[in-house]
């Protein structure tokens, strides 16, 4: 899969970048990548967004999905045969009852990390160290969620279970590392103003739940902060939805004109009604660490974008333009609206959320623009919060 692109070191300031190894056509899938580790967000799971505990595939049928988001159990979706969910394949862990979309995912989870993290009969016991850790995290990190302590727990569990521990430590160490000051900024961003006390509480709970002699450095204050910052910097949002899968399948149907118009009108209305009821929280959401994707640098005029068209954690990087061999492949960390704003506004968001100042061709071309935001931008200034960023990250 890595044939069309490869990671290369650019400079100590920029770190790595992803470059095309051959000419890539607009619309082409550059690669499909599986995460080294991933996890559903905790509030998302608590609110019954049911997803495979391993690959995040949505487990509800499209109709169940729509009924829940609408708060209306009587809703019936047309063309139910276009729903891709196969309930007959779903399996649970016999000990703790978490659900998987297939025997393959149950097995993969068990082999990689689930033996260490399986709560068994303690699944609903609030005093179990892992449950205490999750509860503490939820109390610090409300929706819209951008990260999960369980991503770090799965990293530790993976190494604990691994025969070749060094291989995994190496796999995790290729994600970009930050300086101590930058780490602090990222932690502050994720936890808010009380971050120092909260980080220490999390570290103690994390240690109680998962301590491992081999990884003792990860449990020290410095090591834990680094691990936290690594996940905060490199975590890629993942969004899955059986409803959006069903909509894509319906869009592809060959229908007589009148039927097509009826179906399109039904779907448009459905999304309007859902937005009234559930707002922007449509997807099963989580985050993962992707080796190749994490090498993609940002550009305000990106030539590629990420998506999750298979309704699971498999990330597709697709070319938005023709890309020539040797050219850098860039994605955007900003959503469409944010990209239209002034250079000053764009860089304010990037600085706050990703700790860098952009020097893409668009920003360089606008370098002489005044550093003030225009009036209409001033009004919108307060609205650029994590929700929009997260939205862009998890678009299905």
N, C-alpha and C positions, 0 to 999 in steps of 0.2 A: 504493500500500500504506500510505502514511503518513496516510491520511484519518482513521483512528479515534483517532490520538494524535499529539501534537507535543511537541517539547522546548521547555522555557522556562527562562530563568534565574531561580533562586529568590533566592539571596543569595550573597555572597562566601564565607560559611562553608559553605553547602550546595552551591554550584555549580548545576548544571542539574538539572532533574527532568523526568519525562515525564508529560503530562497528557492525559486523554481529551478529544477534541474533540466527541464525541457520546456518547449513552448506549450502553454496551456490556453485552451479556448474559453471564451466567455461562456458561463453556464456549466462548465465541466466540474465534476467533483475532483478536487485536488487530492483529498484523502478522506478516509473514514477511520476514526480513531476511537479505541476503547480506553476508558480512564484507568490509571493505575489503581485508583481507589475512588469511590464516590459514596454519597449518602443523601437520603432525603432530608429536607429541613424538618426540625422538630415540631414547630407549630403547624406546619403543613400536614404532617402525619396526624397530629392531635385533632385537627379539624376534619378528619375523615377523608382526606385526599388519599385514596387507597392506591398504593404503588408497590410494585415488586421490591422487596427489601434489598435486592441486589442490583438489578439493572434499571430500577425506577419506571419500568413499563406500567402504564395505568392499568388497574385491575378491574375497574367498573366498566360495564358496557357503556356505549355512547349514550344510550337512553337513561341509564342510572345516573351517569355523570350529569346530564342535562337536568334531570329531575332534582338532584341534590343542589346544583348551583342555582336553580330556580326556586327551590323550596316548594316544589309542586309534584307530588308523586303520581298525579294522573296524566302527566305529559306522555304522549306517544310520538315517537319519531318515525317518519316514513322511511322506507328502504332500510329496514333493520338488518338486511343481509349485507349491507355495506360496513357494518361494524366489525372491526378486526379482532375483538377480544375473544379469547378461547378459554372460557371458564373451566372446561373439562381438563385443561392442562395445569391449572393452578395447584400448587402444593404448599403445605405448611411444614415448618420445622416441628417434628413430633414432640420436642421438649418445651419450646417456648411459644409455639403457634404463630410466629411471624410468617407472612405469606409471600410466596414467590410465584412468578408467572409460569414457571416450568421446572421440571426435574433438573434441567441443566443449571439453572440459576441457583437452585437450592444447593446443589452439589458444589458449584463454583464458590459460593459464599462459605460453605462449610470448610472447603479446602483452603481458602485464603484467610478468613478472619473469624468466622462465626463460632468456632469452637470456644474461643476465648470470650466472645461477647454474648453468647447465648445465656439468657437469664433463667431458662428453665422455669420451674414453678414460681420463681421470684418475680415474674414479669410485672405483676401489679403490686409488689412490695415496695412502698415508698422509702424504706430504710436501706434498700440494696444500694451499694456504692454507685453503680452505674445509673440507677434511677435518680439518685441524689444529684449526680453530675448533670444529667439531662434537665432536671427541674431547675437547677441553678442557672444553667445556660438559657432556658426559656425565660426566666425572670430577668435576664440581662439583655436579651436580644429579641425584641418583639418584631412582628411583621411590619413592613416587608423585610423578609429575611435575606441575608447576603452570605451567610456562612453557617457552619455547624461544627460544634465541638465533636460530633460523632465521626466527622471526617478524620480528625486527629486520633480518635479512639481506634478507628479501623486501621490507621497507619501503624499504631503500636501493636494492635492485635495481629496484623499481617506479619510483622517482624517476629513477634512472639511465636507464631505458628510455623514460621518458615524454616526449612532445613538449611537453605542457603541465606542466612541473615544478611551477609555482606552485600549480596546482589540487590536486595530490597533497599538497604540503606543507601546504596549507590543510586538506585532508581529515584529515591526521594531527594537525594542531594543534588540532582540536576535541575531542580526547580530554583528559580532565581532567589538569591539571598539578599537581604538588605543590611544596611549598617544599623548599629544599635539605635541611633536617632530615628531612622526611618521606621524601624520596627516599632518603636514607641508610638510614632504617628499613626501607624496602621492599627495598632491595638486600640489607641484612643478613638480612632474612627469607628471601629467595630463595637466598642463597649461604652463610649461616651465619657463624660467627665470623671466618673468614679472609677475609671479603668484600673488604676493601680491596685486598689483594694479588691476589685472584682477579679482581676487577673490572678491575684494571690489565692483568693478563695477557689477559683477554678483549678489552679495548680494543685492545691491540697486535695480537692475532691478527685481530680484526675489521677493523682498519685495513689490515693486510697483505692481507687477502682482498678488501676492498670499497672502499677509500678513493676518495672522489670530491670534487673541488675544490668543486663546487657545494654539497655538503653538509658542508663542512669542519667546521662547528660541531658536527655530530653525533659527530665523531671526537675532539674535545677531551675531557679528563677530565670536565668539567661537562656537556657536551652528551651524552656517552655515558651518563653516570649518569642524566640526564633521560630519555633514550630507553629505558633499561633500566627505570626506574621507571614510565614510561608503559605499557609492555607488562605490567609486574608488577601495575599497578593496574587496567588496563582489559581485560586478556586474559580472554576468556570461554572456559571449557572447552567442548570439543566432543567428543561421544562418538557413534560409529556402530557398528552391529553387524548383520551379515546374519542372525545367529541370532535376535536379538530381533525383527527384521523378520518372520522366518519364524514366530516364536511369535505375534506380533500377527495375522498372516494366518491361522494355525491357530485362534486364539481366535474369529475371525469366521466360521469354517466352520459351516454348518448340518449337524449330525451326529445320528444316532440316539443316544439317551441312553447306551447301553452303550459305543458307540464314543467318545463325548465323554469319558466317565469314564476310559476307557483312555488316550486321548490326553493328557488333563490329568495323569494319574498319571505317564505317561511323561515329560512335560515337567518336572514337579516333581522327579522323580528325577534327570533329566538335569542340572538346575541344582544339585542337592545334590552330585552327583558332580563337576561342574565346579568347584564352590567348594572341594572338598577338594583338587583338583589345581592350580587356578590362582588360588585366593583371589578377591580382589575385582577383579582385572584382566581384565575380560571384553571391554571395548570397544577399538576403534581410538580412540585419544585424541589430541587436539591442542588448540590454542587459536586464537582469532581476535579481531580487533578489529571490533566492531559499533557503528556510530554511534548508532543509536537505543537499543539495549539498554544501552549504556554510560551513558546518561542516566537509567536506572532506578535510583532510590534503594532502599535496603534498608528493609524493615519486618519486625518479628518476627511480624506478622500480615499477610502479603502478600496482595494481591488479584489477583496474576498470577504465572505461572511460565513458564520457558523450557524448550523441549525440541527434539529433532532428529528428528521423526517420518519425515522423508524419507530417512533413512540417509545424509545428506551434511551439508555445512556450513550449510544453510539453517536459520536459527533461527526457531522459532515462539514467539511470546509469546501465551499463552492466559489468558483471564480466569478466576480462581478464584471470583469473586463478581460480582454485578451492579456495574458501575462507572458512576457518573453523569457527565454532561458536566462538565468543569471539575475533576473529582477527580484527584488524583495517582495514577499507576499505579506500584505498588511490587512488587518481587520480594524474595525472601529470600536472603541470602548464607549462611544457616545451613541445615543439614539438619533433618529433622523432630525427631530426638532432641534436637539442640542447642536448638531453639526451645522445647522443653518445660522447659528448665532455668531457674534463677533469673535475674533481670535481671543480677545481678552476674556470673554465669558467661557469659551471652550477650555482655555487653559486653567481658569479658576477651578472648573469641575475636575479636570484631569489632575491638577495639583492636589486638590483635596482628597480625591478618591484613589489616585494611583501614584501620587508622589513624583510626577515628572512634568516637564514643560515640553510641549509638542514642537517639533521642528519639521513637520511634513511640508511638502511643497505649498499647500494652501496657507499654512501658518507663516511660512517664509515670505510668501507673496504679500501677506497682509501685515508683515512685521512693522511697517511704518505707520499703520493705522493707529489712531489715538488709543490710549489705554483706558478710555472711558467707555462704559457700555451705553448704548443709545437708550433713549427714554423708555421705549416699549420694552427694551431688555431689562431695564431697572425693575419694571413691574414684575417681569417673569423671574427675576433673579432668585427670589425666595423659593421658587417652585422646583428648582432643580435638585430634587433630593434623591436619595438612594433608590426610591421606588422606580424612577424613570430609568436609572442606570440598570437596575436589576431586571426591569422589563426588557430592556434591549438584550441583556445577557440571556434571558430565558425564552425569547420568542421561539415558538414552535413553528 
